[in-house]
């Protein structure tokens, strides 16, 4: 890491000399300085000088690269070029890679020009990118590093309130452990226009909070908005299965098949829940046939577990299902 005390007054010429004239090394130098102190202005001045004096060279160095230094440089260059959507989405990608670093404490992130120009949909995409790597966003230190993002959301929603974008922002709040804030943003989105995605996000939040009744009610409201959406029927079926209500799970999955009869995941879920509820051997046989085509290992294993617990199923059929489950 660059010593923060050494950063003030460091200009491009000095940095290039320090890096032996290597432009890429100079950018990495600036990135390390930003990681050490994201709120210090001096490293951004280095990048700004590179952008101003050696713009073409800078573009060529990172052309086609998705490394963290390249994406971080792209974020700030986006700001310099008044492309605030690129700036925020790039910073979202960087944050997803290392959420424990307070990247969004960058001076430009709270600049009036950025706040006035960044779009709601771009911010929604950016905060979704913070979850791309599956990092824990609920840890106190990480949540503190994310605070500038939390502060950005109401500013953007006040200026450009788009319900679907707000629903995606609510997913980010939920992932960060801010359940009440997530639900409040869903309510605010509803006040503009009720859309299916908001209800799905609300359902997921209630589900995470351990309130299946409210989650089911939200899924039903989503279905009222889009009754032919087979995926919503599957969501509701899975929720019923989690609660041990396999008759309702099988019914919801069967309703989904009316709208997505060729959907492999839906067909497998309906067969599994039917086998679990009624002990139909044909349902388990259907699941066995569909098993190799299911894309998600954990979900298909869960379906087999449910199905094999059905009443009075033949032992040899259960053994066959367990055999394909073990691979």
VOGU-3710 file (C-alpha; in Angstrom, 3 decimals, decimal comma):
1> xxxxxxxxxx> 0,000/0,000/0,000  1,047/3,562/-0,626  1,807/5,520/2,513  -0,948/8,104/2,772  1,445/10,622/4,266  3,500/10,486/1,075  0,538/11,067/-1,249  -0,105/14,854/-1,058  1,578/16,762/-3,842  2,544/13,668/-5,792
11> xxxxxxxxxx> 2,140/14,582/-9,440  2,205/12,508/-12,581  5,872/13,165/-13,336  6,974/12,009/-9,910  4,783/8,919/-10,034  6,014/8,000/-13,500  9,585/8,392/-12,292  8,829/6,218/-9,288  7,347/3,566/-11,615  10,208/3,711/-14,114
21> xxxxxxxxxx> 8,042/5,293/-16,794  5,648/2,326/-16,847  2,138/3,712/-17,395  0,366/0,590/-16,196  2,485/0,539/-13,049  1,595/4,188/-12,450  -2,121/3,380/-12,590  -1,630/0,465/-10,209  0,239/2,841/-7,920  -2,768/5,163/-7,932
31> xxxxxxxxxx> -5,177/2,283/-7,317  -3,184/1,073/-4,327  -3,252/4,607/-2,954  -7,038/4,758/-3,412  -7,478/1,391/-1,669  -5,422/2,694/1,228  -7,430/5,913/1,538  -10,443/6,075/-0,797  -11,407/9,546/0,411  -7,985/11,144/-0,248
41> xxxxxxxxxx> -8,040/13,372/-3,352  -4,403/12,983/-4,393  -4,572/9,540/-6,071  -7,494/10,726/-8,199  -5,389/13,706/-9,245  -2,785/11,242/-10,525  -5,424/9,431/-12,588  -6,843/12,743/-13,789  -3,403/13,805/-15,012  -2,975/10,507/-16,821
51> xxxxxxxxxx> -6,382/10,937/-18,422  -5,670/14,523/-19,438  -2,093/14,120/-20,667  -1,950/10,519/-21,890  -5,567/9,641/-22,579  -4,947/7,409/-25,583  -2,143/5,536/-23,851  -4,342/5,040/-20,799  -7,145/3,625/-22,938  -4,774/1,218/-24,673
61> xxxxxxxxxx> -3,281/-0,047/-21,413  -6,620/-1,309/-20,131  -8,454/-2,033/-23,360  -10,456/-5,228/-22,867  -9,241/-5,687/-19,291  -11,611/-6,458/-16,425  -8,972/-6,311/-13,698  -9,802/-4,326/-10,579  -7,338/-1,506/-11,420  -8,776/-1,237/-14,924
71> xxxxxxxxxx> -12,375/-1,099/-13,737  -11,555/1,373/-10,959  -9,767/3,606/-13,470  -12,780/3,264/-15,775  -15,050/4,441/-12,966  -13,126/7,649/-12,416  -12,574/8,250/-16,122  -16,333/7,901/-16,564  -16,792/10,684/-14,047  -14,179/12,854/-15,783
81> xxxxxxxxxx> -15,956/12,338/-19,093  -19,392/13,098/-17,623  -20,546/9,514/-18,181  -21,908/9,077/-14,685  -23,696/5,836/-15,503  -20,439/4,164/-16,522  -18,786/5,628/-13,436  -21,314/4,227/-10,979  -21,645/0,815/-12,640  -17,873/0,395/-12,766
91> xxxxxxxxxx> -17,583/1,307/-9,100  -20,338/-1,186/-8,331  -18,223/-3,920/-9,930  -15,177/-2,874/-7,911  -17,242/-2,814/-4,727  -18,532/-6,314/-5,419  -14,977/-7,582/-5,721  -13,802/-5,958/-2,468  -16,784/-4,659/-0,476  -14,744/-4,213/2,688
101> xxxxxxxxxx> -12,931/-1,294/1,016  -14,930/1,956/1,122  -14,454/2,662/-2,585  -17,525/4,904/-2,654  -15,895/7,355/-0,273  -14,157/8,692/-3,377  -14,563/12,480/-3,523  -16,233/12,270/-6,931  -18,958/9,951/-5,602  -20,461/12,774/-3,531
111> xxxxxxxxxx> -19,732/15,472/-6,125  -22,787/17,538/-7,115  -22,128/16,887/-10,793  -22,214/13,126/-10,212  -25,326/13,252/-8,040  -27,147/15,347/-10,636  -26,160/13,216/-13,602  -26,238/9,557/-12,569  -29,321/7,615/-13,630  -31,588/5,562/-11,413
121> xxxxxxxxxx> -31,324/2,468/-13,614  -27,524/2,711/-13,631  -27,458/2,945/-9,843  -29,752/-0,084/-9,631  -27,399/-2,044/-11,882  -24,401/-0,849/-9,859  -25,762/-2,024/-6,519  -26,718/-5,366/-8,035  -23,081/-5,733/-9,097  -22,003/-5,365/-5,489
131> xxxxxxxxxx> -23,519/-8,822/-4,971  -21,908/-10,520/-7,982  -19,185/-12,282/-5,994  -21,379/-13,449/-3,144  -19,497/-11,513/-0,481  -21,046/-10,974/2,949  -22,526/-7,471/2,856  -24,044/-7,705/6,338  -20,814/-7,666/8,332  -20,654/-4,401/10,318
141> xxxxxxxxxx> -17,348/-3,287/8,774  -18,608/-3,963/5,258  -21,892/-2,205/5,917  -19,968/0,837/7,107  -17,885/0,768/3,917  -21,134/0,671/1,912  -22,635/3,695/3,661  -22,063/6,087/0,710  -24,143/3,729/-1,424  -26,954/3,815/1,121
151> xxxxxxxxxx> -26,785/7,617/1,086  -26,890/7,698/-2,721  -30,127/5,736/-3,104  -32,597/8,322/-1,705  -30,904/11,104/-3,673  -31,373/9,244/-6,944  -34,871/8,021/-6,080  -35,966/11,583/-5,285  -34,720/12,819/-8,640  -35,693/9,849/-10,821
161> xxxxxxxxxx> -38,174/7,532/-9,068  -38,424/4,430/-11,272  -40,275/1,548/-9,563  -38,332/-1,373/-11,060  -35,004/0,317/-10,408  -36,085/1,028/-6,843  -37,048/-2,632/-6,386  -33,556/-3,692/-7,446  -32,059/-1,191/-5,009  -34,237/-2,786/-2,325
171> xxxxxxxxxx> -32,583/-6,147/-3,061  -29,222/-4,539/-2,283  -30,541/-3,106/0,982  -31,860/-6,525/1,970  -28,537/-8,172/1,119  -26,847/-5,592/3,337  -29,064/-6,549/6,266  -31,215/-3,412/6,059  -34,555/-5,195/6,043  -36,756/-2,325/7,189
181> xxxxxxxxxx> -35,119/0,028/4,712  -35,648/-2,518/1,945  -39,355/-2,847/2,729  -39,722/0,923/2,981  -38,200/1,376/-0,464  -40,616/-1,229/-1,846  -43,497/0,743/-0,340  -42,158/3,907/-1,916  -41,916/2,189/-5,310  -45,535/1,061/-4,943
191> xxxxxxxxxx> -46,595/4,662/-4,350  -45,382/5,467/-7,866  -46,619/2,355/-9,676  -47,261/-1,214/-8,629  -45,089/-3,641/-10,585  -44,487/-7,347/-10,230  -40,805/-7,067/-9,339  -41,511/-4,993/-6,238  -43,779/-7,700/-4,839  -41,187/-10,380/-5,610
201> xxxxxxxxxx> -38,510/-8,393/-3,790  -40,859/-7,814/-0,867  -41,643/-11,544/-0,783  -37,939/-12,368/-0,679  -37,420/-9,923/2,155  -40,246/-11,377/4,230  -38,906/-14,834/3,452  -35,469/-13,852/4,705  -37,088/-12,366/7,809  -38,775/-15,677/8,627
211> xxxxxxxxxx> -42,331/-14,590/7,812  -43,622/-17,094/5,218  -47,221/-15,890/5,466  -46,311/-12,368/4,377  -43,952/-13,776/1,748  -46,750/-15,908/0,290  -49,120/-12,937/0,287  -46,552/-10,888/-1,646  -46,078/-13,665/-4,193  -49,853/-13,859/-4,648
221> xxxxxxxxxx> -49,984/-10,100/-5,272  -47,192/-10,535/-7,819  -49,247/-13,249/-9,516  -52,268/-10,957/-9,604  -50,124/-8,510/-11,589  -48,661/-11,189/-13,892  -50,861/-14,298/-13,668  -49,174/-16,009/-16,632  -45,674/-15,813/-15,130  -44,767/-19,448/-14,533
231> xxxxxxxxxx> -41,737/-18,522/-12,441  -43,941/-16,846/-9,839  -45,997/-20,018/-9,506  -42,764/-21,918/-8,904  -41,641/-19,396/-6,287  -44,894/-19,847/-4,420  -44,676/-23,637/-4,769  -41,166/-23,657/-3,312  -42,303/-21,482/-0,423  -45,114/-23,912/0,389
241> xxxxxxxxxx> -42,623/-26,788/0,225  -40,356/-25,011/2,706  -43,292/-24,950/5,104  -44,095/-28,624/4,533  -47,318/-27,901/2,631  -46,670/-30,241/-0,263  -50,257/-30,416/-1,439  -50,217/-26,646/-1,940  -46,734/-26,868/-3,457  -47,877/-29,421/-6,023
251> xxxxxxxxxx> -51,004/-27,371/-6,798  -49,029/-24,154/-7,378  -46,498/-25,933/-9,572  -49,310/-27,496/-11,597  -50,829/-24,047/-12,094  -47,470/-22,851/-13,338  -47,380/-25,647/-15,912  -50,466/-24,121/-17,501  -48,257/-21,177/-18,491  -44,866/-22,869/-18,911
261> xxxxxxxxxx> -45,530/-26,497/-19,822  -42,024/-27,050/-21,239  -40,082/-25,451/-18,385  -37,812/-28,220/-17,080  -37,368/-26,802/-13,567  -41,103/-26,307/-13,144  -41,890/-29,802/-14,411  -39,337/-31,309/-12,045  -40,675/-29,368/-9,066  -44,258/-30,385/-9,810
271> xxxxxxxxxx> -43,228/-34,039/-10,063  -41,208/-33,875/-6,839  -43,959/-32,197/-4,842  -46,574/-34,563/-6,216  -44,409/-37,551/-5,276  -43,870/-36,142/-1,790  -47,553/-35,437/-1,231  -49,228/-38,467/-2,775  -46,468/-41,061/-3,115  -47,091/-41,498/-6,839
281> xxxxxxxxxx> -44,343/-43,700/-8,321  -44,876/-42,155/-11,759  -44,123/-38,710/-10,321  -40,776/-39,908/-8,945  -40,008/-41,634/-12,260  -40,685/-38,338/-14,041  -38,322/-36,528/-11,705  -35,621/-39,156/-12,297  -35,980/-38,611/-16,038  -35,719/-34,837/-15,711
291> xxxxxxxxxx> -32,875/-34,853/-13,174  -29,921/-34,731/-15,632  -31,440/-31,676/-17,359  -31,821/-29,569/-14,228  -29,225/-26,787/-14,133  -28,790/-26,181/-10,408  -27,229/-28,980/-8,359  -28,451/-27,865/-4,950  -32,035/-27,377/-6,121  -32,252/-30,680/-7,955
301> xxxxxxxxxx> -30,842/-32,484/-4,900  -33,448/-30,763/-2,752  -36,217/-31,927/-5,103  -34,983/-35,517/-4,886  -34,900/-35,294/-1,095  -38,492/-34,087/-1,056  -39,695/-36,706/-3,530  -37,997/-39,652/-1,838  -39,815/-38,804/1,392  -43,173/-39,497/-0,256
311> xxxxxxxxxx> -45,458/-42,099/1,345  -45,200/-45,766/0,348  -42,860/-45,268/-2,595  -41,159/-48,453/-3,854  -37,755/-48,930/-2,217  -36,094/-49,770/-5,552  -37,372/-46,526/-7,079  -36,054/-44,494/-4,146  -32,707/-46,278/-4,513  -32,632/-45,344/-8,215
321> xxxxxxx> -33,317/-41,691/-7,375  -30,622/-41,653/-4,721  -28,224/-43,252/-7,157  -28,564/-40,506/-9,766  -28,400/-37,931/-6,973  -24,993/-39,244/-5,918  -23,888/-39,173/-9,551
//
